[in-house]
Amino acid sequence: MSRQFRLPLISPPTFERAHFAVSPTNGEAVARLDTWPDWAEGRLALVGPAGTGKTHLARSWAQQADAVVVEAADPDAAPLDLPALRGRAVLVEDADRRAEGRALDDEALFHLINMAGVDGGSLLLTARLAPVAWDSAVPDLRSRLNALPVARIEAPDDIVLEAVLRRAFAARAITPAHDVYPYLLRRIPRSAAEAIAVVELLDEAAAAQGRPVNRLLAGQVLDLSDPELDFEGE
């Protein structure tokens, strides 16, 4: 399926751990995360493709650990006060997308890694790529990145995507027809963000047309020609 769905969320996402669906694609990463605060040297990198739930897990951990959150890819983020972070839990989002001139450059990341594990501090970094593949202009940082322990999340499976769909429908007070879930799971991209965007499209279409969310509407919204759909019986 080539069509991509990139609509903004209507309400802010929740990062409650109870709302995270554990499956074989993420179970090992969840287990590694749950060993906190006993991470090796207080450090862990949480790695996986976009839309796999890294932010959900990381922000849930940040709430539990009362962590300072650093958005490495945000060009408008304020510079880090490194001394104030000593002994604190720190979450760095999108660590592989940091850039010179932003809140987290190579020097700042080098110091954050060195501070992890000192005086009870912890460091969780999220990224799409493993740390060994991150760019580094600071020679001493390269060895630190190569040594980071990694917890990997794979692309979402049906367990995860169905849970995402159900939460997204429930957030909009929509009860779709029972066969909508398997229908969508066979057709949408393997991404939580795409699943949420599909629900948004279905909600908009149902409201505009005064129709229930069923397979016929889903097929029309996805703009698919599906021989399994019996349009006359919908």
KOLGU-17108 format. One record per residue (C-alpha): residue number from 1; x, y, z. Coordinates in nm, 2 decimals, padded with zeros to 4 digits, always signed. Layout:
<nodes>
<node><pos>NUM</pos><east>X</east><north>Y</north><up>Z</up></node>
...
</nodes>
This chain:
<nodes>
<node><pos>1</pos><east>+00.00</east><north>+00.00</north><up>+00.00</up></node>
<node><pos>2</pos><east>+00.15</east><north>+00.33</north><up>-00.11</up></node>
<node><pos>3</pos><east>-00.09</east><north>+00.58</north><up>+00.04</up></node>
<node><pos>4</pos><east>+00.05</east><north>+00.76</north><up>+00.35</up></node>
<node><pos>5</pos><east>-00.16</east><north>+00.93</north><up>+00.61</up></node>
<node><pos>6</pos><east>-00.01</east><north>+01.22</north><up>+00.79</up></node>
<node><pos>7</pos><east>-00.28</east><north>+01.41</north><up>+00.98</up></node>
<node><pos>8</pos><east>-00.23</east><north>+01.57</north><up>+01.32</up></node>
<node><pos>9</pos><east>-00.39</east><north>+01.43</north><up>+01.63</up></node>
<node><pos>10</pos><east>-00.69</east><north>+01.60</north><up>+01.76</up></node>
<node><pos>11</pos><east>-00.60</east><north>+01.54</north><up>+02.13</up></node>
<node><pos>12</pos><east>-00.26</east><north>+01.50</north><up>+02.28</up></node>
<node><pos>13</pos><east>-00.14</east><north>+01.15</north><up>+02.31</up></node>
<node><pos>14</pos><east>-00.13</east><north>+00.96</north><up>+02.64</up></node>
<node><pos>15</pos><east>+00.18</east><north>+00.77</north><up>+02.75</up></node>
<node><pos>16</pos><east>+00.03</east><north>+00.56</north><up>+03.02</up></node>
<node><pos>17</pos><east>+00.22</east><north>+00.23</north><up>+03.04</up></node>
<node><pos>18</pos><east>-00.10</east><north>+00.04</north><up>+03.08</up></node>
<node><pos>19</pos><east>-00.20</east><north>+00.15</north><up>+02.73</up></node>
<node><pos>20</pos><east>+00.11</east><north>+00.00</north><up>+02.57</up></node>
<node><pos>21</pos><east>+00.05</east><north>-00.33</north><up>+02.39</up></node>
<node><pos>22</pos><east>+00.33</east><north>-00.58</north><up>+02.45</up></node>
<node><pos>23</pos><east>+00.40</east><north>-00.83</north><up>+02.17</up></node>
<node><pos>24</pos><east>+00.69</east><north>-01.03</north><up>+02.04</up></node>
<node><pos>25</pos><east>+00.80</east><north>-00.72</north><up>+01.84</up></node>
<node><pos>26</pos><east>+00.87</east><north>-00.52</north><up>+02.15</up></node>
<node><pos>27</pos><east>+00.87</east><north>-00.76</north><up>+02.45</up></node>
<node><pos>28</pos><east>+01.25</east><north>-00.78</north><up>+02.48</up></node>
<node><pos>29</pos><east>+01.28</east><north>-00.40</north><up>+02.48</up></node>
<node><pos>30</pos><east>+01.01</east><north>-00.37</north><up>+02.74</up></node>
<node><pos>31</pos><east>+01.19</east><north>-00.62</north><up>+02.96</up></node>
<node><pos>32</pos><east>+01.52</east><north>-00.43</north><up>+02.92</up></node>
<node><pos>33</pos><east>+01.35</east><north>-00.10</north><up>+03.00</up></node>
<node><pos>34</pos><east>+01.19</east><north>-00.25</north><up>+03.31</up></node>
<node><pos>35</pos><east>+01.53</east><north>-00.34</north><up>+03.46</up></node>
<node><pos>36</pos><east>+01.58</east><north>+00.03</north><up>+03.55</up></node>
<node><pos>37</pos><east>+01.74</east><north>+00.16</north><up>+03.77</up></node>
<node><pos>38</pos><east>+01.98</east><north>-00.13</north><up>+03.73</up></node>
<node><pos>39</pos><east>+02.09</east><north>-00.05</north><up>+03.37</up></node>
<node><pos>40</pos><east>+02.46</east><north>-00.10</north><up>+03.30</up></node>
<node><pos>41</pos><east>+02.63</east><north>+00.23</north><up>+03.39</up></node>
<node><pos>42</pos><east>+02.28</east><north>+00.39</north><up>+03.40</up></node>
<node><pos>43</pos><east>+02.25</east><north>+00.40</north><up>+03.02</up></node>
<node><pos>44</pos><east>+02.02</east><north>+00.25</north><up>+02.76</up></node>
<node><pos>45</pos><east>+01.94</east><north>+00.33</north><up>+02.40</up></node>
<node><pos>46</pos><east>+01.59</east><north>+00.24</north><up>+02.28</up></node>
<node><pos>47</pos><east>+01.60</east><north>+00.19</north><up>+01.90</up></node>
<node><pos>48</pos><east>+01.35</east><north>+00.11</north><up>+01.63</up></node>
<node><pos>49</pos><east>+01.17</east><north>+00.24</north><up>+01.32</up></node>
<node><pos>50</pos><east>+00.93</east><north>+00.54</north><up>+01.33</up></node>
<node><pos>51</pos><east>+00.59</east><north>+00.45</north><up>+01.47</up></node>
<node><pos>52</pos><east>+00.69</east><north>+00.15</north><up>+01.68</up></node>
<node><pos>53</pos><east>+00.61</east><north>+00.30</north><up>+02.02</up></node>
<node><pos>54</pos><east>+00.96</east><north>+00.43</north><up>+02.13</up></node>
<node><pos>55</pos><east>+00.82</east><north>+00.76</north><up>+02.25</up></node>
<node><pos>56</pos><east>+00.53</east><north>+00.59</north><up>+02.43</up></node>
<node><pos>57</pos><east>+00.77</east><north>+00.37</north><up>+02.62</up></node>
<node><pos>58</pos><east>+01.03</east><north>+00.64</north><up>+02.68</up></node>
<node><pos>59</pos><east>+00.78</east><north>+00.90</north><up>+02.80</up></node>
<node><pos>60</pos><east>+00.62</east><north>+00.64</north><up>+03.03</up></node>
<node><pos>61</pos><east>+00.97</east><north>+00.57</north><up>+03.18</up></node>
<node><pos>62</pos><east>+01.03</east><north>+00.95</north><up>+03.20</up></node>
<node><pos>63</pos><east>+00.71</east><north>+00.99</north><up>+03.41</up></node>
<node><pos>64</pos><east>+00.82</east><north>+00.70</north><up>+03.64</up></node>
<node><pos>65</pos><east>+01.18</east><north>+00.83</north><up>+03.68</up></node>
<node><pos>66</pos><east>+01.09</east><north>+01.20</north><up>+03.69</up></node>
<node><pos>67</pos><east>+01.33</east><north>+01.25</north><up>+03.40</up></node>
<node><pos>68</pos><east>+01.43</east><north>+01.56</north><up>+03.23</up></node>
<node><pos>69</pos><east>+01.32</east><north>+01.53</north><up>+02.86</up></node>
<node><pos>70</pos><east>+01.55</east><north>+01.66</north><up>+02.59</up></node>
<node><pos>71</pos><east>+01.43</east><north>+01.69</north><up>+02.23</up></node>
<node><pos>72</pos><east>+01.75</east><north>+01.65</north><up>+02.04</up></node>
<node><pos>73</pos><east>+01.60</east><north>+01.73</north><up>+01.70</up></node>
<node><pos>74</pos><east>+01.42</east><north>+02.05</north><up>+01.82</up></node>
<node><pos>75</pos><east>+01.61</east><north>+02.35</north><up>+01.67</up></node>
<node><pos>76</pos><east>+01.43</east><north>+02.58</north><up>+01.93</up></node>
<node><pos>77</pos><east>+01.52</east><north>+02.38</north><up>+02.24</up></node>
<node><pos>78</pos><east>+01.71</east><north>+02.57</north><up>+02.51</up></node>
<node><pos>79</pos><east>+02.08</east><north>+02.48</north><up>+02.57</up></node>
<node><pos>80</pos><east>+02.13</east><north>+02.22</north><up>+02.83</up></node>
<node><pos>81</pos><east>+02.24</east><north>+02.31</north><up>+03.18</up></node>
<node><pos>82</pos><east>+02.47</east><north>+02.00</north><up>+03.22</up></node>
<node><pos>83</pos><east>+02.57</east><north>+02.06</north><up>+03.58</up></node>
<node><pos>84</pos><east>+02.20</east><north>+02.07</north><up>+03.68</up></node>
<node><pos>85</pos><east>+02.15</east><north>+01.73</north><up>+03.52</up></node>
<node><pos>86</pos><east>+02.41</east><north>+01.55</north><up>+03.73</up></node>
<node><pos>87</pos><east>+02.24</east><north>+01.28</north><up>+03.93</up></node>
<node><pos>88</pos><east>+01.91</east><north>+01.32</north><up>+03.74</up></node>
<node><pos>89</pos><east>+01.72</east><north>+01.08</north><up>+03.51</up></node>
<node><pos>90</pos><east>+01.74</east><north>+01.22</north><up>+03.15</up></node>
<node><pos>91</pos><east>+01.55</east><north>+01.12</north><up>+02.84</up></node>
<node><pos>92</pos><east>+01.70</east><north>+01.22</north><up>+02.50</up></node>
<node><pos>93</pos><east>+01.45</east><north>+01.18</north><up>+02.22</up></node>
<node><pos>94</pos><east>+01.57</east><north>+01.14</north><up>+01.86</up></node>
<node><pos>95</pos><east>+01.94</east><north>+01.12</north><up>+01.97</up></node>
<node><pos>96</pos><east>+02.05</east><north>+01.02</north><up>+01.62</up></node>
<node><pos>97</pos><east>+01.90</east><north>+01.34</north><up>+01.48</up></node>
<node><pos>98</pos><east>+02.09</east><north>+01.59</north><up>+01.69</up></node>
<node><pos>99</pos><east>+02.28</east><north>+01.86</north><up>+01.51</up></node>
<node><pos>100</pos><east>+02.54</east><north>+02.13</north><up>+01.58</up></node>
<node><pos>101</pos><east>+02.39</east><north>+02.44</north><up>+01.72</up></node>
<node><pos>102</pos><east>+02.10</east><north>+02.26</north><up>+01.89</up></node>
<node><pos>103</pos><east>+02.04</east><north>+02.18</north><up>+02.26</up></node>
<node><pos>104</pos><east>+02.22</east><north>+01.85</north><up>+02.22</up></node>
<node><pos>105</pos><east>+02.54</east><north>+01.86</north><up>+02.01</up></node>
<node><pos>106</pos><east>+02.82</east><north>+01.60</north><up>+02.02</up></node>
<node><pos>107</pos><east>+02.99</east><north>+01.76</north><up>+02.32</up></node>
<node><pos>108</pos><east>+02.68</east><north>+01.77</north><up>+02.53</up></node>
<node><pos>109</pos><east>+02.59</east><north>+01.41</north><up>+02.44</up></node>
<node><pos>110</pos><east>+02.94</east><north>+01.30</north><up>+02.54</up></node>
<node><pos>111</pos><east>+02.90</east><north>+01.46</north><up>+02.88</up></node>
<node><pos>112</pos><east>+02.56</east><north>+01.32</north><up>+02.93</up></node>
<node><pos>113</pos><east>+02.68</east><north>+00.97</north><up>+02.87</up></node>
<node><pos>114</pos><east>+02.97</east><north>+01.02</north><up>+03.11</up></node>
<node><pos>115</pos><east>+02.74</east><north>+01.15</north><up>+03.37</up></node>
<node><pos>116</pos><east>+02.50</east><north>+00.86</north><up>+03.35</up></node>
<node><pos>117</pos><east>+02.53</east><north>+00.63</north><up>+03.65</up></node>
<node><pos>118</pos><east>+02.69</east><north>+00.90</north><up>+03.86</up></node>
<node><pos>119</pos><east>+02.51</east><north>+01.00</north><up>+04.18</up></node>
<node><pos>120</pos><east>+02.21</east><north>+00.79</north><up>+04.08</up></node>
<node><pos>121</pos><east>+02.17</east><north>+00.95</north><up>+03.73</up></node>
<node><pos>122</pos><east>+02.02</east><north>+00.76</north><up>+03.43</up></node>
<node><pos>123</pos><east>+02.02</east><north>+00.82</north><up>+03.06</up></node>
<node><pos>124</pos><east>+01.77</east><north>+00.68</north><up>+02.81</up></node>
<node><pos>125</pos><east>+01.81</east><north>+00.77</north><up>+02.44</up></node>
<node><pos>126</pos><east>+01.56</east><north>+00.70</north><up>+02.17</up></node>
<node><pos>127</pos><east>+01.66</east><north>+00.67</north><up>+01.80</up></node>
<node><pos>128</pos><east>+01.57</east><north>+00.51</north><up>+01.47</up></node>
<node><pos>129</pos><east>+01.93</east><north>+00.39</north><up>+01.42</up></node>
<node><pos>130</pos><east>+02.15</east><north>+00.20</north><up>+01.65</up></node>
<node><pos>131</pos><east>+02.42</east><north>+00.41</north><up>+01.83</up></node>
<node><pos>132</pos><east>+02.70</east><north>+00.25</north><up>+01.62</up></node>
<node><pos>133</pos><east>+02.54</east><north>+00.42</north><up>+01.31</up></node>
<node><pos>134</pos><east>+02.51</east><north>+00.77</north><up>+01.46</up></node>
<node><pos>135</pos><east>+02.73</east><north>+01.05</north><up>+01.33</up></node>
<node><pos>136</pos><east>+03.00</east><north>+01.17</north><up>+01.56</up></node>
<node><pos>137</pos><east>+03.24</east><north>+01.46</north><up>+01.52</up></node>
<node><pos>138</pos><east>+03.39</east><north>+01.41</north><up>+01.87</up></node>
<node><pos>139</pos><east>+03.64</east><north>+01.11</north><up>+01.86</up></node>
<node><pos>140</pos><east>+03.59</east><north>+01.02</north><up>+02.23</up></node>
<node><pos>141</pos><east>+03.21</east><north>+01.01</north><up>+02.17</up></node>
<node><pos>142</pos><east>+03.25</east><north>+00.73</north><up>+01.91</up></node>
<node><pos>143</pos><east>+03.37</east><north>+00.48</north><up>+02.17</up></node>
<node><pos>144</pos><east>+03.09</east><north>+00.58</north><up>+02.41</up></node>
<node><pos>145</pos><east>+02.83</east><north>+00.53</north><up>+02.14</up></node>
<node><pos>146</pos><east>+02.96</east><north>+00.19</north><up>+02.03</up></node>
<node><pos>147</pos><east>+02.95</east><north>+00.07</north><up>+02.39</up></node>
<node><pos>148</pos><east>+02.59</east><north>+00.18</north><up>+02.47</up></node>
<node><pos>149</pos><east>+02.35</east><north>-00.11</north><up>+02.55</up></node>
<node><pos>150</pos><east>+02.06</east><north>-00.13</north><up>+02.31</up></node>
<node><pos>151</pos><east>+01.70</east><north>-00.23</north><up>+02.34</up></node>
<node><pos>152</pos><east>+01.54</east><north>-00.28</north><up>+02.00</up></node>
<node><pos>153</pos><east>+01.18</east><north>-00.25</north><up>+01.89</up></node>
<node><pos>154</pos><east>+01.08</east><north>-00.41</north><up>+01.56</up></node>
<node><pos>155</pos><east>+00.80</east><north>-00.29</north><up>+01.33</up></node>
<node><pos>156</pos><east>+00.45</east><north>-00.33</north><up>+01.49</up></node>
<node><pos>157</pos><east>+00.27</east><north>-00.66</north><up>+01.45</up></node>
<node><pos>158</pos><east>-00.11</east><north>-00.71</north><up>+01.44</up></node>
<node><pos>159</pos><east>-00.13</east><north>-00.72</north><up>+01.82</up></node>
<node><pos>160</pos><east>+00.02</east><north>-00.38</north><up>+01.85</up></node>
<node><pos>161</pos><east>-00.16</east><north>-00.22</north><up>+01.56</up></node>
<node><pos>162</pos><east>-00.50</east><north>-00.35</north><up>+01.67</up></node>
<node><pos>163</pos><east>-00.44</east><north>-00.21</north><up>+02.02</up></node>
<node><pos>164</pos><east>-00.35</east><north>+00.13</north><up>+01.86</up></node>
<node><pos>165</pos><east>-00.66</east><north>+00.12</north><up>+01.65</up></node>
<node><pos>166</pos><east>-00.88</east><north>+00.04</north><up>+01.94</up></node>
<node><pos>167</pos><east>-00.74</east><north>+00.32</north><up>+02.15</up></node>
<node><pos>168</pos><east>-00.78</east><north>+00.57</north><up>+01.87</up></node>
<node><pos>169</pos><east>-01.14</east><north>+00.47</north><up>+01.80</up></node>
<node><pos>170</pos><east>-01.22</east><north>+00.47</north><up>+02.17</up></node>
<node><pos>171</pos><east>-01.07</east><north>+00.82</north><up>+02.21</up></node>
<node><pos>172</pos><east>-01.32</east><north>+00.94</north><up>+01.95</up></node>
<node><pos>173</pos><east>-01.61</east><north>+00.75</north><up>+02.10</up></node>
<node><pos>174</pos><east>-01.64</east><north>+00.54</north><up>+01.78</up></node>
<node><pos>175</pos><east>-01.75</east><north>+00.18</north><up>+01.79</up></node>
<node><pos>176</pos><east>-01.66</east><north>+00.04</north><up>+01.44</up></node>
<node><pos>177</pos><east>-01.81</east><north>-00.27</north><up>+01.29</up></node>
<node><pos>178</pos><east>-01.64</east><north>-00.58</north><up>+01.42</up></node>
<node><pos>179</pos><east>-01.48</east><north>-00.67</north><up>+01.09</up></node>
<node><pos>180</pos><east>-01.32</east><north>-00.33</north><up>+01.05</up></node>
<node><pos>181</pos><east>-01.02</east><north>-00.43</north><up>+01.25</up></node>
<node><pos>182</pos><east>-00.91</east><north>-00.73</north><up>+01.05</up></node>
<node><pos>183</pos><east>-00.99</east><north>-00.54</north><up>+00.73</up></node>
<node><pos>184</pos><east>-00.76</east><north>-00.24</north><up>+00.83</up></node>
<node><pos>185</pos><east>-00.48</east><north>-00.47</north><up>+00.96</up></node>
<node><pos>186</pos><east>-00.45</east><north>-00.63</north><up>+00.62</up></node>
<node><pos>187</pos><east>-00.42</east><north>-00.29</north><up>+00.45</up></node>
<node><pos>188</pos><east>-00.27</east><north>-00.01</north><up>+00.65</up></node>
<node><pos>189</pos><east>+00.11</east><north>+00.05</north><up>+00.68</up></node>
<node><pos>190</pos><east>+00.29</east><north>-00.12</north><up>+00.97</up></node>
<node><pos>191</pos><east>+00.31</east><north>+00.20</north><up>+01.18</up></node>
<node><pos>192</pos><east>+00.12</east><north>+00.32</north><up>+01.48</up></node>
<node><pos>193</pos><east>+00.12</east><north>+00.68</north><up>+01.35</up></node>
<node><pos>194</pos><east>-00.04</east><north>+00.56</north><up>+01.02</up></node>
<node><pos>195</pos><east>-00.30</east><north>+00.36</north><up>+01.21</up></node>
<node><pos>196</pos><east>-00.40</east><north>+00.67</north><up>+01.42</up></node>
<node><pos>197</pos><east>-00.42</east><north>+00.88</north><up>+01.10</up></node>
<node><pos>198</pos><east>-00.65</east><north>+00.62</north><up>+00.94</up></node>
<node><pos>199</pos><east>-00.88</east><north>+00.64</north><up>+01.23</up></node>
<node><pos>200</pos><east>-00.89</east><north>+01.02</north><up>+01.20</up></node>
<node><pos>201</pos><east>-00.98</east><north>+00.99</north><up>+00.83</up></node>
<node><pos>202</pos><east>-01.25</east><north>+00.74</north><up>+00.91</up></node>
<node><pos>203</pos><east>-01.39</east><north>+00.97</north><up>+01.18</up></node>
<node><pos>204</pos><east>-01.40</east><north>+01.27</north><up>+00.95</up></node>
<node><pos>205</pos><east>-01.56</east><north>+01.07</north><up>+00.67</up></node>
<node><pos>206</pos><east>-01.82</east><north>+00.92</north><up>+00.89</up></node>
<node><pos>207</pos><east>-01.91</east><north>+01.26</north><up>+01.04</up></node>
<node><pos>208</pos><east>-01.93</east><north>+01.43</north><up>+00.70</up></node>
<node><pos>209</pos><east>-02.15</east><north>+01.16</north><up>+00.55</up></node>
<node><pos>210</pos><east>-02.35</east><north>+01.07</north><up>+00.85</up></node>
<node><pos>211</pos><east>-02.25</east><north>+00.70</north><up>+00.82</up></node>
<node><pos>212</pos><east>-02.12</east><north>+00.43</north><up>+01.05</up></node>
<node><pos>213</pos><east>-01.76</east><north>+00.32</north><up>+01.04</up></node>
<node><pos>214</pos><east>-01.77</east><north>-00.01</north><up>+00.85</up></node>
<node><pos>215</pos><east>-01.58</east><north>-00.19</north><up>+00.58</up></node>
<node><pos>216</pos><east>-01.75</east><north>+00.00</north><up>+00.30</up></node>
<node><pos>217</pos><east>-01.65</east><north>+00.33</north><up>+00.45</up></node>
<node><pos>218</pos><east>-01.30</east><north>+00.20</north><up>+00.52</up></node>
<node><pos>219</pos><east>-01.26</east><north>+00.08</north><up>+00.17</up></node>
<node><pos>220</pos><east>-01.37</east><north>+00.42</north><up>+00.03</up></node>
<node><pos>221</pos><east>-01.14</east><north>+00.61</north><up>+00.27</up></node>
<node><pos>222</pos><east>-00.84</east><north>+00.40</north><up>+00.18</up></node>
<node><pos>223</pos><east>-00.93</east><north>+00.43</north><up>-00.19</up></node>
<node><pos>224</pos><east>-00.89</east><north>+00.06</north><up>-00.24</up></node>
<node><pos>225</pos><east>-01.05</east><north>-00.17</north><up>-00.49</up></node>
<node><pos>226</pos><east>-01.11</east><north>-00.48</north><up>-00.29</up></node>
<node><pos>227</pos><east>-01.28</east><north>-00.78</north><up>-00.44</up></node>
<node><pos>228</pos><east>-01.36</east><north>-00.91</north><up>-00.09</up></node>
<node><pos>229</pos><east>-01.60</east><north>-00.62</north><up>-00.03</up></node>
<node><pos>230</pos><east>-01.96</east><north>-00.68</north><up>-00.10</up></node>
<node><pos>231</pos><east>-02.07</east><north>-00.32</north><up>-00.15</up></node>
<node><pos>232</pos><east>-02.43</east><north>-00.41</north><up>-00.20</up></node>
<node><pos>233</pos><east>-02.45</east><north>-00.59</north><up>+00.13</up></node>
<node><pos>234</pos><east>-02.29</east><north>-00.31</north><up>+00.33</up></node>
</nodes>
